[in-house]
């Protein structure tokens, strides 16, 4: 697991903001080109190997001249990650794994389908009308073709011809070769941290002051918000595991008149009792009202009253 920390910069002057906008626009333009090249199903094999896609893009002459090579590498990696996330989100929204479980009762058929979903190269073959030859025993070619056809139909419907695109030029990913972090001691003993990031001009870097001091390492994301004179540096850290629990077992009973009661009978948060009771009563009252409205809408489906209840009174999309 990882945790992302957002480090804000001080307000940027017009010159530094324009330089930062220029390099971010360059990054997002290159990323958009890579995303479009990854759209055909035959290119999905590169979603399993971002370094292989980088080598392919270099061989195809997609790397623009005059741009830092490491910056283009990060644009290629970010494009691969964005396309993979889009496919995964489509699969998750359509509940394809649950559909496979309901559709097929044979464990080998389920195993084959799930294996295809975890390999973008195999999924690309299926979307291209082919049947992947995976090293999974117990399933004959005829059943394998039937399973692949079902997966082709469901994934095609889930994606519905969609593909990600870069809508706004507001962020870029930088590896350790594209930035340096320095802390400068100012007059009076105060310290200021700066991030020197790559610019659109070859051999030049942009010195960006941060509002505070933090640990900046590994891959970072530079984000420039619209309508704001500040930028932000997003840094991801690994979360250290807490390890196994120690000490004797303790039981907690969550209540309403208090927050909780432990196994020793000690009540915690009794001062929150009235607030918890009021919120519980309000939630119950709201739930009963919504239930009555749903019953009225179901009793008269398609009527103006039902449409009005659905639009204005239930509070959530039905």
N, C-alpha and C positions, 0 to 999 in steps of 0.2 A: 504494500500500500504506500501511497505517496500523499504528501501534503503540499499544497501550493501557497506560497506567501507572496503577497502583492506589495512591492516597494514603490512608493510614489516618488516622483521627482519634484524638484522645486518648480515654480512657474518658469516656462521656457520663453526666451525672447523670440522675436519673429525669425531671426536668422537660423537659430538652432532648430526651431520647429519646422521651417521649410526644408532644411537639410534632412531632418528625420522623415518628413513626409516623402521626400524624393526617394530615399533608399527603401522605404516601405512599399511605395508604389512599384518600384523596380522588382522587389521581392514577390509581391502579389501578382504582377503581370507574368513573371516566369512560372509561378505556381499554377496560374490559370492555364497556361500552355500545357504543362505536364498533366493537369487534371483531364483536359480534353483528349490527350493521347492515351490516357488510361481508361477511357470510356468503353471501347470495344471489349467484348467478353474475352477475345483472344489475348488481351493485354493483362487480364486479371492474374495471370501467373506471376507478374511482378509484384502483386500485393503481398505475396508471401516472402518476398526478398527485396527490400528497398534498396540494398546495395547493388543488387543485380539490375534494378531499374535505373539506378544512377549510371552504371556502366553502359547500359543500352542507350540511354539518352545521350551520353557522350559520343558513342559510336554513330548515332544518327545525326550528329551535328546540331543538337537542340540547345547546347550551351552557348549563350550569346557572348560575343566578344566584348572586352572592356569591363566585364562584371567580375567581381571576386568569385573565384571558383568555389570556395567553401560556402559562400552565400547561396550559390545556385544549388549546391549539394543539399543544403538545408531546405530549399524550396522544393526539391524533388522528394525528400523524405517527408516533408509536411503534406505534399500532395498525395503521396501513398497513404499516409495515416488518415487523411480526410476522406479518401475514397473508401478505405476499409471501414471507417466508422459509419459511413453512409449505408453501406451494405448491411452491416451489423444492425443498425437502427431499423432498417426496413424489415429484416428478418424478425427482430424483436417485436415490432409493432404489429406484424401480421401473425404472431404466435405460431410460427412455422414449426418449431420443435414440438409444440403440443399437438399440432395437426398431424405431424408424422406419427406420434405416439398413438393417436386415435385411429389413424388410417391403417397402419400396419401392426399386426399382432406378432409377426415373426421377429425374433430378436436380431437375426442376421440382417434382415431388411432395415430395421431401425438403425443398427450399427452402421450400415453402409450409408444411409442418409445422413446421419450425424457426422460421420467422417467426411462426407462431401461438404458439409456446412463449415467445417473447421479448416478446410483447405480451399483457398481462393482459386488456386489453379484448377482443382476439380470442379468447383462451382462454375468457373468460366467455361470449362468444357461442356458442362450440362447446358448452360445458357446458349452455347453455340450449336447445340443439337447433338452432341456426342455423349458417349457413356464412359466415364472414367474407369480405368483399370486399376483399382486399388487392391492392395494385398489384404483382402478380407475374405476368409474362407466361408463355406457354408451357403453361398448364394450363387445360383447358376446364372448364366448370361441373360436368359429370358426374364427372370425376375429382376435382375439388375437393371435391365432396360426399362421395365415398367416403373421401378422405383425412381430412376433418373427422370423419366417423363413426368411423373407426378411432381417431383421437386422443381423441374423446369417450369411447370405451369404455376405453381404456388409462388416461386420467387419472382417470376416475370410479372405476376399480378401484384405482388407486394411492392415491387419497385415502380411499376406503372410508367416505365419510360423515363424515370427521374434520374438525375445525376447531379452531384454537388457542383457548385460554382462559387467563385469568390465575389461576393456582393459588394464588400467594402474593403478599401485599402487602409487597414488600421493596425495590423500587427505583422510581426515577422519573428522567425525563430533563429536564434544565434547559438552556435556552439562555442567552445572555449577559445577557438582560434579567431573568432570574430569580435571579441570584446575583451577588455581588461578592466579590473576593478582596483581602484587605488583609493587610499585614505590620506588626505592632506591635512596637516595641522595648521590651523589659521592663527592669526594674532589673537592673543587673549587665551590661548589654550584650547579653543574649540576645534573640533575635527569635522571635516566634511568628506563624504564619500562620493567619488565620481565613477561613472561608467563610460569608458571610451569605446564606442561602438563603430562598426564599419560604416562608411558612407557610400553614396552612389559614385563618388569620384575615386578613381584608383589611387591608392597610397595615402588617402586622407581618412581621418577618423573624427567622430563627433564626441566632444567632451560633454557629458550630461551629468549635472549634479543631482544627487538624491536628497530627499528631505530628511532622511535618517541614516543610520548605519546598520547594515545587516550582512549576513553571509551570502555571497553571490558566487555560485560555482555551477559547473556542468552546463547543460543546455538551458537557456533562458528564453523567454518570449517578451519582446518589447511591444507594448500596446500604446497606441496614441488615440485617446478618446476624442470624438468630435465635439466641438463646442466647449472644449476645456483646454487651458493653456498648460496643463500638466500631462506627462506621460507616466507610464507605470512599467515596472520590471517584474515579471512573474517568474518566480524561482520555485522549483519543485524539490522537495526533500523526501528521502525515505523515512517512513515512520518506524521507529524502533519498537519491536514487539515487547509487550509487558511481561511475557513469560507466563508460566503456570501460576495459578493462584496458590497462595500459602496461607497457613493458619487454619483454625477450626471453621467448620461450615456455619454460616449465619443465614437465618431466614428472615425475610421482610414481607410484611403484609401491607399492600397499598390500600389506603382508605379514602374516605370522603371528608370525615370530620377532622382528619389530620392527614399530613402527607404520607406517612408510613409508620408502622409499628414493628420494632425488631423482635427477635425471639426471646429477648429478656423482658418484654412487656413495656419497653420505653417508647413513648409516643413522640415522634419527631414532626415538627412543623404544625403544631396545634393552632398557631396564630393564623394559619392559612385556611383553617376549617370553614369559616363563613364564606370566604371567596370561592373555595372549591364546591361548597354546597350550592351557591348561587349559580355558578357556571354549569353544574350538573343539571340543575332544574331547568335552566334556560335551554340547554342542549336537548333535554327530553321534550320540552314544550315545542321547540322548533322541529324536532323529528316527527312528533305527532301531527303537527300542522302540515308538514311536507307529505306525510303519508296520506292524509285526507285529500290533499290536492292531487296526488298521484292516482288515488282511487277514482276521483272525479274525472280526471283526464282519460283513464283507461275505460271508464263507463261510456264515454262519448268520444271515441277515437275519430280524429279527422275533423271534428267540429271546431267552430271558432273559439268556443270556450276552452277546449283542450289545447289549441294552439296558443291561446293567450296565457293559459296556466304554464305551459311549457316554456314560453318566452320570458315571462315576467315574475313568476311566483316561486318556482322551485329552487332558484339560486344556483343550480349547477346544470350543465348540459346533459340532457337525457337522450 
